Amino acid sequence: MTGPTALISKYFHIQRSHQLGGIIGQLDTAAQLAAEQLAADFIALFYRRTDDDTLIPVACRHHHDLHVDSLNLLDHQWGRPGNTEGLDMPQVVPVTNDSSGDTTSDDQFATANHLTHRLVMIQSDHENATAMVTAYWRNRPDGVTLEAIQRVRLLLELVARSMSMADQLHLVNDFSVRLAKALSILEVDTEGLSIRKTASIMIRLIRSLIPACGSCFLSEDPDGDRFSVVEFADSGAEAPGLIERLAEVVYEQFGLSSDDGAGESTIALTAPLSDYCAAAAAVEMIPDEDHRFVLATWTHCPAGLTPNDIELLSIFGLAARTVLRSALHLRRLRRSKRTLEKSSARLADVEALAALTDMTTGIAHDFNNVMGGIVGRVQLMKMKLADGPMLSSLNKVESLAMEGAETVRRIQEFTRRTRNKKLDAVNLAEIVRNCLGPRPSSWRRLADAAGVRVTCEGAPDEVFVAGDADDLMTLLDKLIDNAVEHSPRGGRVELSLDAAERSVVLTVTDHGAGIPDANRKKVFYPFFTTKPDRGAGLGLAIAHGVVVGHGGKIEVGSGPDGGAVFKVSFNCIDGGSDDSDTTSQTGQPGRLRILVVDDDEQIREVLSDMLTIDGHSAVACADGYKALEAVDQHRFDLIITDLGMPGMSGLDLAAVVHEKFPDLPIAMITGWGTQLDEEDVSLKGIKTVLPKPFHLKDVKAVVRELAAR
């Protein structure tokens, strides 16, 4: 021991020496007084320790001309249990014949020292002798008065009390020294120590606290179905099967417990381990919610574990739990530090992507409003024209507007990574098979034109991740599209799917020129491209958004021949059953009264005109407050509301209306794309979402669907 605990131990040792010295002096004085009162040639004081049945001599006095031999016979004479029976009444009795020297008693000490008479006085606690005085004479004493006997009895009572205090002092000092040693666990430097090394230190300290004991450190397995031994040591020959049985008993006692107060008390394990040791106990330690440990101790000594031993184990458990928590926190901090060092290089990229997301989202919303108005007006004009050059021109205008809307959609597709979507169990292997199957896709047209083969070999049949099937299909399309575009004519693109116990890695490899190191940080930026093609630069940004939205990680590197390698990793989950999609058959609804809410006048008018042409009655409101007034005054069959409006958003309006009229269907139109929380939308009574710009047929389909509901 070093440090404060060594000082504590030294202090108690010094104090104990001073106190014991004073008690010994008192006993010696008491023996001298008793000898004077009885005029005895030899006198001895005995005391019975609280943890033992034998009487031990604690002080003796004799006449100056008496030479005492074989003092050990005195201990042998009175130390054995039962030798004091029948001596409750103090009286002087002969122990040898004065004239002949024949022995009439078994008092070997008296015989060895030529002592002829003795007197024995006992202090009792009604069950056992606690103290005793024996007085011897070489010749028959002239007379021992009753007054002298009473005084000696008082001295004997003083001896009993003094020695009882000495016993208590010994126990307290012993406990204090052992306590200081137990608390020395707090001085252990856990820097760089593994859990096993920390456990070894604890076991070594336990075995120094409790003599002839064994100790074992156990850890709960991650699945919580058993405790495993981390480290153990025994004082002697280990009983066969002790450790195995101990692990079973610990699980029975602690396996189903998760009490945060664990470690504050020690639980006895003596009964279930009685075939292997004399006594056993264990203390539970829960440093945090992820780790549970138990420290068990046993002894082969017949006396077992004393109450002080149990108390020390409890205190040691509390201190050890603190040390374990520190060790685990240090290990966790080191792991976090390594993670931060790895991710620091990517932090600037993530912030840049987030800023671009916010910017493109706002731009896309404004463009959608403009495109919605243009497309709506063009479609209304087309309905009034039968044929001719004007209709052809309107078709071209509509086509250009829809091309612009497609560009906006691609921007919004990039921002989808901020969407809070409900993820289901999806078989990623099936997504890969479907992607490579006979389905139309942009990369397939490019691959056929350039003679590029896209293959996947050795993929498992099933590997489930938490995701959205459409988003994962988009991810694959974008990665394959990028690989095909950068592959040489007649080359190949290789896909692989490698599933481990808890993760799956999707790899897409091409054999093109590869990606320069300077561009690797930029390939996931929106609008970054090395191609001159119109509208390019969002494919990998969209892929990155899908991966991040699924809690995965995407990395880009180089292949053996210099091509680009994209690796996407996801966490695996248990597979779930797929729910079949159901569709409802809807007929043409009758005339409906529909409330239209939009702060954009053009969108409001276009929607009202479309609904009126389709045979419905439309009431238009410019904001949510006016809409609430209209709902309170009139009955409506359907509400179509914009999402982003000043003052009261469409979501807030829907929440208020749904609370008042839970059966009133609500549709939402938005230029913000698909960034809505599906669960939040459903809770506020919104049945469907219609993105801007919209066609007349889309509006009709929404009205037909909600009317059928």
C-alpha positions, 0 to 999 in steps of 0.5 A, a space after each residue: 500500500 502507498 499513499 493515503 491508505 498507508 498513512 491510515 494503516 500506520 495511524 491505526 497501528 500506532 494508536 492500537 499500540 498505545 492503547 494496548 500498552 495502557 491495558 496491559 499496564 492496568 492488568 499488571 496492576 490488577 494482578 499485583 493488587 489481587 496478590 496483596 489482598 490475598 497474600 498469595 505466593 502466586 496469582 494469575 489472571 485469565 480472560 476468555 476472548 469473544 471469538 474463542 472458548 478457551 481461557 488465556 492468561 493475561 497477567 501473573 504475579 508471584 512472591 519474589 523468592 518463588 521460582 516459577 517453572 513450567 508456566 505453560 502448565 498453567 495455560 494447560 490447566 485452565 485453558 481447556 473448556 470444562 476445567 472451570 466447572 464446579 468452581 463457582 464458589 471461591 474457596 481455598 482448597 489443598 492441591 497436595 498433601 502437606 506432609 507426604 507430598 502426595 498429589 490429591 489433585 490433577 493441578 500439574 502446575 501446583 505440583 511442579 512449583 510445590 504449591 499446596 493450596 489454591 483459590 479460584 474465582 470466576 467472572 461469568 456471563 451466565 453461560 461461560 466464564 469470561 475471566 478468572 483469577 487463580 491464587 496459589 500458596 506454598 503453605 496453607 494461608 492463615 485466613 482469607 477474609 470475605 472482604 479480601 475476596 470481595 475486593 478481588 472480585 471487583 478487580 476481576 470484574 475490572 479485568 473482564 471489562 478491560 479485556 473486553 475493551 481490548 477485544 473490541 479495540 483489536 476488532 476495530 483496529 483490525 477492521 480499520 486497517 483492512 478497510 484502508 487496504 480495501 479502499 486502496 482500490 480507489 488509488 489504482 490507475 486504470 489508464 491503459 488497463 484492460 478489464 481483465 487486468 483490473 479484475 486481477 488487481 481486485 482479486 489480489 486485494 480481496 485475498 489480502 483482506 480475507 485470509 485463506 480465501 478465493 475470489 472470482 470476477 464474473 461478467 454478464 454475457 451480451 445476450 444476458 443468458 449467463 455469467 462468464 469468468 473473467 479472472 479467478 484465484 483460490 487460496 489452495 487446491 480448488 474444489 473440482 467444479 467450484 468455478 462452474 457451479 459458482 457461475 451458475 449460482 451467480 446467474 441464478 442470483 443476479 441474472 434477472 436483476 437490473 436494480 440500479 442499487 446493486 453493489 451496495 450489499 453482499 449476498 450470501 452464496 454459502 448454501 448453494 456452494 456448501 459442497 465446495 467451500 465453507 462459506 461464500 458471498 458475492 457483490 454485484 457491480 453495474 458500472 453502466 447500462 451496458 456492463 454488469 459484473 459480479 465479484 464473488 469470494 469464498 473461503 475453505 476455513 471452517 470458521 467461514 466469513 465473519 460479519 466484518 468480512 461481509 461488511 468489507 466485501 460490501 464496501 470494497 464492492 462500492 469502491 470497485 464499482 467506481 474503479 470499473 466505471 472509470 475504466 469503462 469510461 476511459 475505454 469508451 472515451 478512447 473509442 470515441 476519440 478514434 471515431 472523432 478523428 476518423 470523422 473530422 475529415 468528413 465534417 466539413 463535407 457534411 456541413 457543406 452538404 447540409 447548407 446546399 440542402 437548405 438552399 436547394 430546398 428553398 429554390 425548389 419550392 419557389 420553382 414548383 409554385 411557378 411551374 405549377 401555375 404554368 402547367 395548370 394554365 397550359 392544361 386549362 387552355 388546352 381543354 378549350 382548344 380542339 386542334 391546330 397550331 396553338 395546341 401544338 405550341 401549348 404542348 411544347 410549352 407544357 413539355 418545357 415546363 415539365 422538363 423544368 419540373 423534372 430538374 426541380 424534382 432531381 434537386 428535391 431528390 437530393 434533399 431527401 436525405 433530411 426526410 424522416 421516413 419510417 423504415 421497414 425490413 427490406 431484403 437488400 439482396 432482392 433489391 439487387 436482383 430486381 435492379 439487375 432484372 429486366 426493368 427499364 432504367 437509364 443505366 441499362 440504356 447506356 450499358 446497351 449502347 456502350 456494350 458494358 456488362 453489369 454483373 453480380 456474383 455470389 450474393 446471398 439470398 437474403 440479407 435484411 436492412 432497415 430501409 425503404 425499397 424505393 430509395 434503395 433501388 434509387 441508390 443502386 440505379 445511381 451507383 450503377 449509372 455512374 459506374 457505366 458512364 465511366 466504364 470503357 466501351 465493352 467493359 464491365 461493372 461488378 456488384 458484390 454483396 457481402 453480409 457479416 453477422 451485423 453488417 452488409 457491404 454493397 460494392 460497385 466497381 468499374 474499370 474506368 479511369 478512376 477518380 483523382 484524389 483531389 475529386 474524391 471529397 467532391 463527388 458527393 457534392 450536388 452539381 459537381 460533375 466532370 461531364 459537360 452533359 446538361 442536367 448532370 451532377 446530382 446522381 452521387 449526391 442523391 446516392 449519398 443522401 439515401 445512404 445517410 438517411 438509412 444510417 449507413 456509410 458510403 466510401 469511394 476508393 480505387 480498384 486494383 486496376 485503377 477503376 472506382 470502387 464505391 462501398 456502401 455499408 448498412 447494419 443488418 436486422 432480422 428479416 420481416 414479412 412483407 405486407 402486400 400492397 392493397 389498392 381500392 377500387 374507386 368510381 367517379 365521385 359525384 359533385 363535391 364541395 371542396 375547400 382550396 387553401 393556398 397563399 399563391 394566387 395563381 395556384 389557388 385559381 388554377 386548382 379552383 378552375 380544375 375542380 370546377 371543370 371536373 364538376 365540383 364546387 370549389 371555395 378558395 382561401 388565401 390562408 389558414 385562418 380564413 380557411 378555419 372560418 369557412 370550415 366553421 360556417 360551411 360543410 365541405 366534403 374535402 380540403 386541399 391545402 398548401 403546406 408552406 403558408 405564412 402565419 399558419 402552415 398547412 400542417 397546423 391547419 390540418 391538425 385543427 380541422 382534424 380535431 374538430 372534424 375527424 372524418 373530413 378528408 384532407 389532401 396536401 399540395 406542396 412544392 417542398 417535395 417528399 420531406 414530410 414525416 409520414 407519421 406526423 402527416 397521418 396523425 394530422 388527418 392528411 390522407 394524401 400528398 400531391 407534389 407541385 407541379 400537378 396535372 389535372 389527372 393528378 387532381 382528379 385521382 386525388 379527389 376520386 381516391 378521397 371521395 371513395 374513402 
